[in-house]
Amino acid sequence: MPIISPEAGHLTVLNLFKTDSRDRVDTLVTEMKKIVDVAAYPGWISSTVHRGEQNPGTLNFIQWRGMDDLESRYKDSEFKHHTVPVFREITTYVRLMQNEVEFTRRHPELGDATEVSPERDDYTVVEILGVKPAQQSALIKTLGSAHDFLVDVPGYRSQSVLRGIRSRNLDGGEGTLATVGTDNDFVIVYSQWADKKAYDAHRNQDEADWSAARSAFQSKQYSLITSIDWNSYRAVHTRSAEQPVAV
């Protein structure tokens, strides 16, 4: 079962796929499962496929030993001439995001590890926050403060924050990838909740009912972010390398 941990030193890649219909989500999940089930790439550690709940799409949470291994995968002929064309055909938006795990925190009752698995019943929310490069570290620090009030929110399970390193899409020629060129960096928040009802109650809570800690957090976060893209997911498929990969 994949574990989110800054101590592991993995390169964590979140591949975000959007589409325009629920039917195409089924196709996306099927194609992702095919790739995950035969994965045997040097340096590959694990992949966990997530199915979009709030909006049509999928997310693949992937762990690699390091950047060189991932780049070798992207240069592979099968990736360029089969994988890229398949996903171009069935998606409306693709973003491949390379990250470092900054921290992960859980509700005190949930043990010592943040696990990612379809064997769990987590309602997972992923937020991609745009931020000016000079403010990325400040945003990560601010996000860390959210745990202090989240532990008192019914249904909250965990919050992991990832520092964005590089973002790419499928717009490169001949099966290659293109780096997303913007003036912004990004930070990803991967959070786990008991269910949709609990998360919606938190997200839609009237501002007048916010705690002082949440009010301070929201104000600081809004002052730092330049954009937000989010969706909710269920983990539906996972597989890990048969032997641990040395880091």
N, C-alpha and C positions, 0 to 999 in steps of 0.2 A: 504494500500500500504506500503510495507516494506521501512524503512528509514535506511540509514547507518549513524550511529552517535556514536562517542566515549563516549558521555555523557550518552547514554542509558545503558551502562555496560553489553550488551549482550555478550555471547559467540557466535562468528560467525564461522560457519563451512562451508567450501567450499569442496564439494565432486566432484572430477574430475574423469571423465570416458572417456577413449579413446577406439575406436574400429577401425576395419580395412575396413569398408565400410559405405557408406552413408545409405544403406538400414538398417543396424543395428542401426544407429542413430535413425531412426523412432521407432524401438523397444525399445531402451533406453528411449526415451522421453515418450512413452506410459507407460512403467513400472514405471517411475518416477511419472507421473501424477497419476497413481493408488495409489501410496503410499501417495502422497501429499493430495489427495482428501479425504482420510480417517484418516489423522493424527489427533490424539487426545492424544498425549503423554504428561505426566506431564512435565511442563517446556518448551514445544515446543511453539515457538512464530510465526514463519513464514518459508515458503520454497518457493523459486522461481527457477523454472527450466529454464535453458539456453540451447539452441541448438547451437552446434558448427558450425561456418561459414567457417573459414579458413581451418580447419582440422576436420575430423569426430570425434565426441564426444559430451559430454554434461557436464554441470556444474550445481550443485544444490547449491544455496546460501541459507543457513539455519541459523536462529537465535534461540538460546536457552537461557533460564534463566541462566544456569550455567553448570559447568562440571558434577556435580552429576546427573543432569537430562539426559545429553547425555549418560553417562556411563550406566544408567539404561536402556536406549533404546538399547544400544549395547548388553546388557545382556539378553534382551527379547528373548523368544523362537522363536517368529515369525521372528524376525530379523535374528537370527542365522540359522534357518532351512528353511526359504523361501527367504528372501531378499538377503542374501549373495550368496546362490547357483544360483539365477536368474542372478545376475550381474556377477558372475564368468563365466557363460555360454555365455554371449553376449558381453563381453568386452575383450580388450587386455591389459588394464592397468587401475588400480583404485588407487586413492590417496585421503584419507579422512583427511582434514587439519583443525585443530582447531586454532582459531586466536582471537586476540583482535584488535579492530579497534583503530588505533593510531590517524588518522585524516582523514577528508574528506574536499575537497575544490571544489568549483564550479566556473564556469565563472560568473562574477559579475551580468550578466543579467538573471541568472537562479534561483534566489530566495534563500531561506534559508535552503533548505533540499535536500539531495541527495537521490532520490527515485529510487527504483528498481521495475520495473513492465513491463509486456507485453503491458500495455496500452500506454507506451511510445514507441518512435521509435528509442531508442538508439542503436548505434553500439557499443557493449561492448567489451573491450579488457582486458584479465586477464593475467598478467605476474607473474610467480612464480620464484622468485630470490633466488638462493642458496647463503648462506653467512656463513662465519666462526662465531661461537657464539660470539666471542669477538668483532666482527664488526657489529653485527645486529643493534645496536642502531645508529651507525654511518651511516649505509645505510639508515635507516628510516629518519634520519635528512637530508641526501643528497636528498632523494626522495622528501622531502618537498620543496626543492628549485626549483624543476622542475615546480611547479605551476607558478612561477614568469615569466617564458618565455612561458608556455603553454597558458596563457590567450590571447596571441597575435597570436596563431596558429588558422587559420580558421577551424571551425568545432569542436574545443575542448569544452567539456561540464563539465566534472568533473574528479577528481582523488581522489581515496580513498586508503589509505595505511594501511595494516593489518600486525601486528606482529605475526609471526608463533609461536605457542606454542608446538604443537605436530602433527606428521604426521603418519598415519597408512595405511595399505593396507589389502587385503583380504587373506593374506597368512597364517593366523592362522588356526589351526586345528579345526574341528567340528564346523564350523561357527563362530569362534572367529576371532578377528582382531589382526594383528601383528604391533607393532610399527616399523616404518621405522628407522633402525639403520644406521646413517651416522655420519660423523664428522661435518656436516653442519646443521645450522638452516636455516630458510627461511623467506622471506618477500613477501607478495602478493600486487600487484598493480592492482586495479580494476578501470578502466577508461571508461568513456562514451564519445562517439563521435557522430557527426551528421550523418555520413554515412561512408561507407567503403572508398569512394574516398578521403574524408578528412583525414582519418587515414593513408591510404597508402601514400598520398602525404607527410605527416609528417614523417612517418617511413622511407620512401625511399629518403628523401631529401638529396642531395649531401652535404657532410661534408663541402665543400668549402662555402656553403650557410648558414651554421649554424650561429646563433647569438653567441655572446661571452658568454652569459649566458648558452646557450645549450652546447656549447663546454666544458665549465667548468664542467657542470653537468655530461655529458657523460664520461669525463675523470675520474672524481671521482667515478662514479658508476662502471665503468669497473674495477677500482682498488680494489673494494670491493666485487663484486659478484664472485661466483665460478661456477655458472651455470644459465641458463635462459630457461624456458619452457613457451610458450605462445600460446594462441589461441584467436580467436574472436568469439563472440556469439550474439545471439538475445534471450532476455527473452521471453519465450513462454507460461508460466503458473505460476500462483502464488496463494497462499492461506495463510491466517493468522488465528491464533486461534480466536475463537469467542469472548472471553473475554481477556482483557489485562492480561498479566502475571506479577505479582509483582516481582520486582528485589530486 
